[in-house]
Amino acid sequence: MYQNRKVVVAGATGSIGNKLCKLLKESGYEVTVFSRNPENARLKVPYASRYVEFSYEKPGEWVKDLDGSMGVINLSGAPVFKRWTKKYVREIIDSRVQSTRALVDGIRSAKNRPRFLINASASGYYGYEISDDNVVTEATPPGNDFWGKLVSDWEAEAKKAEEMKVRVVMIRTSVILSRGEGALGKLEPVFRRNLGGYVKPGTQWFPWIHVADEISLIKFAMENDFVKGPVNASSPNIPDMKQFASELGRAMKKRGNMAISPLLIRILIGKGSSVISRGRKVYPKAALDNGFRFRFPDLGTALDDLINR
């Protein structure tokens, strides 16, 4: 029998997972956290009923916790906004593709299989080798660059759960705006020193989503059986890079109009810089068509909430 309110969350110690687990607990769900370090997870995410050691490299006792659960939310993935060494690139890939494969294998072995798998994905699916004004929806094919291949492989592992009649949703997340974390965490100190600006040329698109909308969208996908397949997690109002920098400067009451070389960003971040320097015009068609309402559809309101609230 299903424990109808039990939800397994893998990758819960990141900024999305922490906030999502809190929301799920407040909504009456029983949360089980899968983590490499359960004790660390207990400290970082004090909202779960159970903390289970999880490793995508080998099966373990964690497989038993999938049996009879309502569903699985997989947010596993090493952070993008770090310096990319050759070793770290491998971790970027394996922490996404291998973790998803392991969870799907675990679902396959469950007697009472979860009803859904909400799997993290990325708007990098569409690639960054092209930077034009065409609107990108869930129907747009994958890119041919590093990101396009990585996310395609990542999603292919998640989709295997459909063979077991498990409903699969891939949340193709764009740049998440969260106070003191991720992209905003990297940009705020620079803007605070009055060195803020846009990555040249500034006309590239900057798809983004407020972290509150990100976790609400995941919960929405979880609770509505008609939501299936890829879902773009990005605001319907998409600024270009120059507009984003200008709005961030306004919100922080600092300069935001300096032109920054893409080479400098690449030196600082590595391959992850393409997320900022070569954005696509990613539109959340599936989310809107399914009736999801964004709490923060406008960039200015979102930044005011995150920086000045």
N, C-alpha and C positions, 0 to 999 in steps of 0.2 A: 504493500500500500504506500501511496505517496504521503510524505509529511508535507502537507500542502503549503505551508508557509516557510519551508526551508529552502534557502537560496545559497548556493556555493559561490563565493567570489574569489577568484585567483588574481594576484597582482593588486591586492587591496592596499598596500602600504604607500602607493603613489598618491598624488594630490586628488585625482579623480576617485580612486578607490576609497580613500578615507572619508570623503564627503558623501559618496554613494552609500557606504555602509551605515553612516549616521542616518541618512534619509530612509533607508530600508528599515532600520530598527524603529525609527519614529513612526513608520507606516505599518508596523505590526508584523514584519517579517522576522524569521529566525535566520540569522546570518552565520554561515560557516566560512572562515577565512582560510584559504590555502596560501602558505608562505614558505619560503626556504628557511626562514627563521621565525618560528611561531612565537617565541618569547618577545622578540623585537616587534612583531606584528601586534601582539597584545598591548604593548606600550603605545604604539603609533595609532592603532585602530581599536579603541576600547569599546566598540559597539557590537561585537560579535558574541555569539553563544559558544562557539567552538573555534579553536585555532589548530590547524592540522599542518604538519610538515609536508611540503610538496616539492618534488623535484621532477623536472621534465626529462631528466636523463635516465630515470629508472622508475618502474612501477613501485608502489608502496602501499601502506595502509590507507593512504588518501583515497584510493580507488573505492573503498567501501563507503565513503561519505557521499559519493555520487549516486549510489543506489537509493532510490526512494526520494531523492531531492526533487523539489519543484522545478528547478532549473539551474543553469550555470552561467555566470557572467565572468568572462575571461578578459582581464585588463592587463595581462602580462606584457612586458616590453621594456627594455632598458631605455632610459631617458635619451632623447635626441639632442638636446641642447647641452652637449658636453664636447670636449675635444675628442675627435675621432682618430684613434690609432688603428693600426691593422687588427690588433687583438679586439679592440672595442667594436669595430665594424662587425666582427664575427658574433660578438655578444648581441649587437643590435638585431642581427638576423635570427640567431638561434633562440633568443628570448621571446621572439614572436612566433616563428614558424614551428619550432620544436615543442614549445609549451602548448600550442594549440593542438598539434598532433597527439601529444601525450594525453591531453584531456579528452579528445575525441576517442582515442583508444580506450580510455577509462570508461567513457559513456557506453562504448560498445560492449564492455564486459559486465555492465550493470544488469541486474535482473529486472528491476523497475527503473527504466531509464528516465532521465529528466525530460520535461516536456519542451524545453527550449535551451538554446545556447546563444547568448548575446556575446558576440566576439568583438573585441577591439579591432579596429582597422584604421586606415588613414587616407586622407584626401591625396596623399602622395601616389595613390593608385593611378591617378590620371597622368602622372609623370611631370617632370619640370623641364624637359627638353624643348617644349613649346611654351611660349608666354605670349598669348594673344588675347583678344577681347571676346572670344567665343564663350558662351555660357556652358559650364560643365555640369551635367546632371548624372544621376546614377546609371544612365544608359550609355554614357560616353565610354569608349574602350580604354583599356589600360595604356599607360605610357611605356616606352621602350628603354627607359633609363634604369638606374639602380632602384629607385623608389617604385616604379611601375612593376618591375619584376618581383621585388621583395613583397609588396602588398598583394600581388596576384598569387604568389606562393602561399602567403599567410592565409588569404581567404579560401584558397583551394583546400587547405587542411580543415578549416571550419565547415565548409560545405559538405564534407564527407559525412557529417552527422545527419544530413538530410536522408541518407540511405537508410537510416534507422528510424525514420519518421519523426525526427527531432526538428522542431522549428528553429531555423538559424537566421540570425540578424547580424549583419556586419556594420558596425558603426564607423563610418569613414570620417574620422575626426580631422578638423583643420587646426589652426593654431588656437589652443585653449588659453583664454585670458583668466588668470587667477592671481589673487593678491600675493606678491612676493615669491611667485613660483613660475617655472617654465619660461616662456618668452618674455613675459612682463617682468619676472624676477631678474632677467639678464638686462633688460632695457632700462628699468627704473633708475639704477645707480648712475647710468650714463646720462640720462636726462636730468637727474638731480644736480649733476655737475655742469649743467648748461651746455652739454656736448651732444644733445639729442638731435636726431635727424633721420633721414630716409636713406635706404640703400639705393644707389643709382641703378636705373634711371628714375625711379620713383613712380613710373606709370604701371609697374607690374601689380597684379591684384594681390590683396592681402585678406584671404578668407579667414575668419576668426569665429570663435564662439565663447560666450561667457560660461564659466565653469558651472554656474547654477543651471543653465540651459542644457549643458552637456549631461549632467547627472539626471536631470528631469527627462531628457530624451531617452536615456538608457532605461529608466523606470517605465516610461511610456511604452517603449518597445517590449519590455518584459511583460507588461500587464495586458497588452492587446494582441490577441492571436492573429489579427489580420496584418500585422507588421511582419514582413519577411524580406530576406535578401539584403542588399546594400542600402544604407541610409546615410546620406551626407549630413554630418554634424557641423553645420556652419550657419552663421547668420544669413538671413535673406538679403540683408543690405551689405554689399561688399565694397569696401573702399579700396583705392589703390594705396601703394606704400607711402606716397607723399601725404595723402589725406590721413592715413593712420598716424604717421609721425606728428602731423599738425594737431590732431585731436589729443594725442598723448601729451604733447607739449602744453596745450591749453589746459587739460585736466590737472597737470602738475604745476602750472604757472611757470613753465620753463621754456627755453628755446627748443624748437622742434623742426627747424628748417635747414639743418646742415646736410650737405650731400656727402654720403659716405661711400667709399669704394667697395664694390662687391669682393674684391681681393682681400681687403682688410677683414671683412666678416668671415671669409673662407679660412684665413689664417687663424682667426680666433676660435672658430667652431669646427672647421673642416667640412666634410660632405653635408652635414646637417644644415649648412648655410643656405642651401637651395630652397629650404622651406620659407626663408625670409626673402631671399634675393630673386626668386623666380616663381612667383605665385600664379595660380590659375583662378579663374572666375567660377568658384565652386558654389552651386546653388542647391539649397535643401529641398528639392522637389518632392522626394518621397515623404519626408517628414510633414511638409505642408499638405500634401495630398491625403495623408492619413489622419489629418486633423490636429497635429501637434501645434501648440501655440507657444511662441518664444516669449519669455519674460523680458529679455533684453535684446530686441531686434536691432536697436540703434547703437552704434559705437560710442557716441558721446555719453549716453546714459549709462552704458556698461562701464566705461572707464571712470565716470564719476562715482559709481557704486563701488568699484574696486579700489580706487585711490583716495577718494575724499569722504567716503561714508564713515 
